[in-house]
């Protein structure tokens, strides 16, 4: 999978590999801060100096964190509660991330790709104190914001291995929802659960169509409905309530005594009157799209009940009912006299549940931080076996804690432990869930609060107090996250400015081939999302090496060719642009020295193809750990 220039086995390749190794090792070392020394903040203007002189001593000595300049009350609560946990657990947070690190991180997390050199310039031209907040707003206002989150949720709702046409229908529908500045996620979910009509007209129907489950035998349809809806039941509770009920299909939950086998089938019964119109293609033609529809067939399963069998072959009966009890202490059940359909009733129960905003906030927190508030398990598995961290501490206790120097006094430690052990005490997750609901379940608001927080602005470089895994639940440093396959594809197209992606149709075809490689090599038979690590992501680059190489080696178009045409005689500037394009940062002094040294040895100006060395350098950059990881 070597580039055309690599095929000649020139000594330059050795230098390029060395550069790649430095990008991998040198970037991850503590010396990384030196890499940004040449990009120190600009000198203060006269107006800024006057403002500085007017500050009180307390203001002058305050930690120069970004939160000082953000006024969202939710951000202050996040900062105070997380800082209190740092203090209580003797953790020193990592230093603040560099501006280059932050723009790459936020751009990847919010719009699904790395930043461009032009975007980096706009960002760095903004006032230092507000540039991060301004960046967040630009990203939230970008057209790519809605496209990215539509793509993310399509994968969560339908998996990557579903029919591509049906995925596109879902993506278009979701994009319309996320593009609304006043998007209400509860309405999005309600519409997904209650959707009807044909998929050509209403992309939302594809969620249920993708998760219908096994068809019911013809002789049993009138009593049991058309499908078993097992995948739909488990995916719905997991995605929208943060409850993994799939194991209760066969037995009571082993860790959460309140979730019985009957609970699974009671939820399942709400879907039993759903019917599909049209028949999808099967076998080798399963990727061929045909028109499908969704409707409610009230002639089947009229009693709203399901018979189920436990592992002892004992048969039981479950009537449509929600998992939770209402505020009056009564079980929320299907009301056959309601004007609402069964699915509409279930939709109301789900979006009104306290689990609903908590599930969304925890999932989003996990997206941005690499893990949620649940520890030690995943973001979508609430329960006693996976407790929520960060109990809400009263303001006066937080203030006492923050004034403490050295070890925490015993009486203060006991007071903190009391809140930690109190199961009825709210947690930071509860607070954010309530605020999310209060502000209309708008995803943009939650993203603002998260990305403006001190924790999100921290570096990924660990210190002696937070380098071990047991410190990870406290968010005292940013965890390294492997790019998703979609992020990797979009980032490679952005970095290389590939000619193959110049038109919408060409990029679509390239993306389809990329995803096909992924599913063939790393998909699973259950249609579940795959957990991607750095090794898998690097393998994806190798499998698509021909296309990436073509983008890098193009003598007329693409990042390398255009950079050489503009800055070819200026090696330092050429390396600047290539590093900004691939890694979203300027080169380190060590990288500058390496390039200068190799140039002298090889006499770059004498090469028949002066682009070749820079193509090799760029290839090394996009194959480095620094490129494939979100840090």
Secondary structure, DSSP 8 states (H G I E B T S, - for coil): ---TTGGGT-THHHHHHHHHHHHHHHHHSTTHHHHTGGG------HHHHHHHHHS-HHHHHS---GGGG---HHHHHHHHHHHHHHHHTT-----B--HHHHHHHHHHHHHSS---HHHHHHHHHS-TTTHHHHHHHHHHHSHHHHHHHHHHHHHHHH-TTS-HHHHHHHHHHHHHHHHSTT--HHHHHHHHHH--EETTT-GGGHHHHHT--SB--GGGHHHH-SB--HHHHHHHHHHHH----GGGGTS--SS-TT--HHHHHHHHGGGTTEEEES----GGGTTS----EEEE-TTSSTT-EEEEE-TTS-EEEEESEEEEE-TTS-EEE--TTSSS-HHHHHHHHHHHSHHHHHHHHHHHHHHHHSS-SBSSS-TT--SGGG-B--B---HHHHHHHHH--SS--HHHHHHHHHHHH-TTS-BHHHHHHHHHHHTTS-HHHHHHHHHTSTGGGB-S---TTT-SGGGGGGTSS---EE--HHHHHHHHHHHHT-GGGSSHHHHHHHHHHHHHHHHHHH--TT-------HHHHHHHHHHTHHHHHHHHH-SSSSHHHHHHHHHTT-HHHHHHHHHHHHHSS---HHHHHHHHHHHHHHTGGG-S-TTHHHHHHHHHHHTSHHHHEE-
